[in-house]
Amino acid sequence: MIITDLDGTLLREDKTVSERTLAAIKRCTVKGIKAVFATGRGSTAAALVPPCLFDGFIYCNGAKAYAGDVQVYSRLIPVNDARDMLVACDKAGFRVAAEYNGVHYSNFNVANTFPQLRQFKEVDFHKHNMDMEKIYAIIDSPEVVKLLRRYMSEDLYLQESRDGFAFVMHKEAIKSSAVSSLAEYWGIGQNEITAFGDDLNDINLLEYSGIGIAMGNALSEVKAAANQICGTNENDGIAIWLEENLL
């Protein structure tokens, strides 16, 4: 099984995938190798790549995992564990949202900030009554992260990304756990898994996999956790590694 993150890994900076990379992944699947993408994005991420090319999908850093249409893993944030956090962020004037099934429930107009995101609802978090896959806040100041940490329960974790977001997740919503569930479903050994990533939320994935590969453009912490380093996302790093090592 090969696992790839999306942003900064499979996707180039313009959010496209090169034909060479798509062809390499296709050749892997023809050989019987399962292909999976694992992203911090929600289910709308499937619009960024040809979903027919992949056997499995991991969304929201591992909150949900699917083998085709079959859900094999789910770790949601109970609304009662997070409502006070959402209300506090709103009261402080911080931009925050809770995502579930591709819909962003927020206290700001998501489309004005992220034009590609159209599925959102501005809500009163006092009345929000839905478990969620992830919470994210835009880090406009250090106070955002401080406030989030103040309301963290022991069943949640917080992670910052390189592009200015703070994510709050269920403590078991991590990419490695979701990959483990897919491997068990398909009968694949841990040492038969190769994973590619670039950001902090990929470290547990790379450490778990038989071969963890950091992109050439990955953060230094990610490279330190990896077994190998390949080329960058802009220069067919995944495709070249697959061609040289699996194909």
C-alpha positions in Angstrom: 0.0 0.0 0.0 1.2 3.5 -0.8 -0.2 6.5 1.2 0.2 10.1 0.1 -0.7 13.3 1.8 -2.2 15.9 -0.6 -1.2 19.5 0.0 2.6 19.9 -0.4 3.0 16.3 -1.3 0.8 14.9 -4.1 -0.5 18.3 -5.1 1.7 21.0 -6.6 1.4 24.5 -5.3 -1.4 25.3 -7.8 -3.3 22.3 -6.4 -2.9 20.1 -9.5 -1.2 16.8 -9.9 1.2 16.1 -12.7 0.4 13.6 -15.4 3.6 11.7 -14.6 2.6 11.3 -11.0 -0.9 10.1 -11.9 0.5 7.6 -14.3 2.9 6.3 -11.7 0.2 5.7 -9.2 -2.0 4.1 -11.8 0.8 1.7 -12.7 1.1 0.8 -9.0 -2.6 -0.1 -8.7 -2.3 -2.2 -11.9 0.4 -4.2 -10.1 -2.0 -4.8 -7.2 -0.6 -2.1 -4.8 -3.3 -0.2 -3.0 -3.2 3.6 -3.3 -4.6 5.8 -0.6 -4.6 9.5 0.1 -4.5 10.8 3.6 -5.3 14.5 4.1 -6.2 17.1 6.7 -8.9 18.2 4.4 -12.5 17.0 4.7 -14.4 14.9 2.1 -14.4 17.7 -0.5 -10.7 16.8 -1.0 -11.8 14.1 -3.4 -12.5 16.9 -6.0 -8.8 17.7 -6.2 -7.7 14.3 -7.5 -9.3 11.6 -9.7 -11.0 9.5 -6.9 -11.2 6.5 -9.2 -7.4 6.3 -9.0 -7.4 5.6 -5.3 -8.6 2.5 -3.4 -8.8 4.3 0.0 -9.4 7.8 1.4 -8.4 9.3 4.8 -10.0 12.6 5.7 -9.5 15.2 8.5 -6.1 13.9 9.6 -7.6 10.4 10.3 -11.0 11.2 11.7 -12.5 9.1 8.9 -11.1 6.3 6.7 -12.8 4.6 3.8 -11.9 1.5 1.7 -13.8 2.4 -1.4 -17.3 3.2 -0.2 -16.8 1.2 3.1 -16.1 3.3 6.2 -13.5 1.4 8.3 -12.5 4.1 10.8 -14.2 7.0 12.6 -13.1 9.2 15.5 -15.3 12.3 15.9 -15.1 15.1 18.5 -18.2 15.0 20.7 -20.0 18.3 20.6 -20.2 18.4 24.4 -16.4 18.3 24.6 -15.9 21.2 22.2 -18.9 23.6 22.5 -17.3 25.8 25.2 -14.1 26.1 23.0 -16.1 27.2 20.0 -18.2 29.7 22.0 -15.0 31.1 23.6 -13.4 31.6 20.2 -16.5 33.3 18.9 -16.7 35.6 21.9 -13.0 36.6 21.5 -13.6 37.4 17.8 -11.4 34.6 16.4 -12.4 32.9 13.2 -13.2 29.3 13.9 -15.1 26.4 12.2 -16.2 22.9 12.9 -16.3 20.5 9.9 -18.6 17.5 9.3 -19.3 15.6 6.1 -17.8 18.4 4.0 -19.8 21.2 5.6 -18.0 23.9 7.5 -20.0 25.2 10.4 -18.4 28.6 11.2 -18.7 32.0 12.8 -17.4 33.7 9.6 -18.1 33.7 5.9 -15.8 30.8 4.9 -16.2 31.5 1.1 -14.9 35.1 1.5 -11.7 33.7 3.0 -11.4 30.5 1.0 -13.3 31.0 -2.3 -13.0 27.3 -3.2 -15.1 26.3 -0.1 -18.8 26.7 -0.8 -20.3 24.3 1.6 -20.6 26.3 4.9 -23.1 27.5 7.4 -22.7 30.4 9.7 -24.0 29.2 13.1 -24.5 30.1 16.7 -22.1 27.8 18.5 -24.3 28.0 21.7 -26.8 26.0 19.7 -24.5 23.8 17.7 -25.5 20.3 18.4 -23.4 18.1 16.0 -20.3 16.0 16.6 -17.5 17.0 14.3 -14.6 15.6 12.4 -12.3 18.5 13.2 -12.2 22.1 14.5 -9.9 24.6 12.8 -9.1 28.2 13.7 -7.2 30.8 11.7 -4.1 31.9 13.7 -4.4 35.6 13.4 -2.5 36.0 16.7 -0.7 33.8 19.3 -3.8 34.3 21.5 -5.8 32.0 19.2 -3.7 28.9 20.1 -3.6 29.9 23.8 -7.3 30.1 24.0 -7.8 26.7 22.2 -5.4 25.0 24.6 -7.3 26.5 27.6 -10.4 24.6 26.5 -8.7 21.3 25.4 -10.0 18.1 27.1 -7.8 15.0 27.5 -9.6 13.4 24.6 -8.4 16.1 22.1 -5.2 17.2 20.6 -4.1 20.4 18.9 -1.8 20.8 15.9 -0.6 23.8 14.0 0.1 23.7 10.3 2.6 25.6 8.2 -0.1 27.6 6.5 -1.4 29.3 9.6 -4.2 27.0 10.9 -4.7 25.4 14.3 -6.5 22.1 14.2 -8.2 20.4 17.1 -8.9 16.7 16.7 -10.0 13.6 18.6 -6.8 12.1 20.1 -7.3 9.0 18.0 -7.9 10.9 14.8 -4.4 10.5 13.4 -3.3 9.3 10.0 -1.4 6.3 11.3 -4.4 4.9 13.1 -6.6 5.3 10.0 -3.9 3.7 7.9 -3.7 0.8 10.3 -7.4 0.2 10.0 -7.1 0.1 6.2 -4.2 -2.2 6.4 -6.1 -4.6 8.6 -9.2 -4.4 6.3 -7.1 -5.4 3.3 -4.7 -7.8 5.1 -1.6 -5.7 4.5 1.4 -5.8 6.8 2.9 -2.7 8.3 6.2 -3.3 6.6 4.4 -3.3 3.2 3.3 0.3 3.6 5.1 3.2 2.0 4.0 6.8 2.9 4.8 10.3 1.6 4.3 13.5 3.5 5.6 17.0 4.1 3.9 18.6 7.2 3.8 18.0 10.9 0.5 16.0 10.7 2.4 13.5 8.6 5.1 12.6 11.1 3.1 9.8 12.8 2.2 8.4 9.4 5.8 8.3 8.3 7.0 6.8 11.5 4.3 4.1 11.4 4.9 3.0 7.8 7.4 0.4 6.7 9.0 3.2 4.6 8.3 6.8 5.5 9.3 9.3 2.8 9.6 13.0 3.3 9.2 15.3 0.3 12.1 17.5 -0.6 10.0 20.5 0.4 9.0 19.0 3.7 9.6 20.7 7.1 12.9 19.8 8.8 11.0 17.9 11.5 9.3 15.7 9.0 12.6 15.0 7.2 14.1 14.0 10.5 11.3 11.5 11.1 11.5 9.9 7.7 13.5 6.9 6.4 14.1 8.6 3.1 13.7 11.9 1.3 12.5 12.2 -2.3 12.1 15.1 -4.7 9.7 18.0 -4.2 6.0 18.2 -4.9 6.8 20.6 -7.7 9.2 18.2 -9.4 7.4 14.8 -9.5 9.0 13.6 -6.3 6.5 10.9 -5.7 6.5 9.7 -9.3 10.3 9.5 -9.5 10.5 7.5 -6.2 7.8 5.1 -7.4 9.4 4.6 -10.8 12.8 3.9 -9.2 11.7 1.7 -6.3 8.4 0.0 -7.2 8.0 0.2 -10.9 
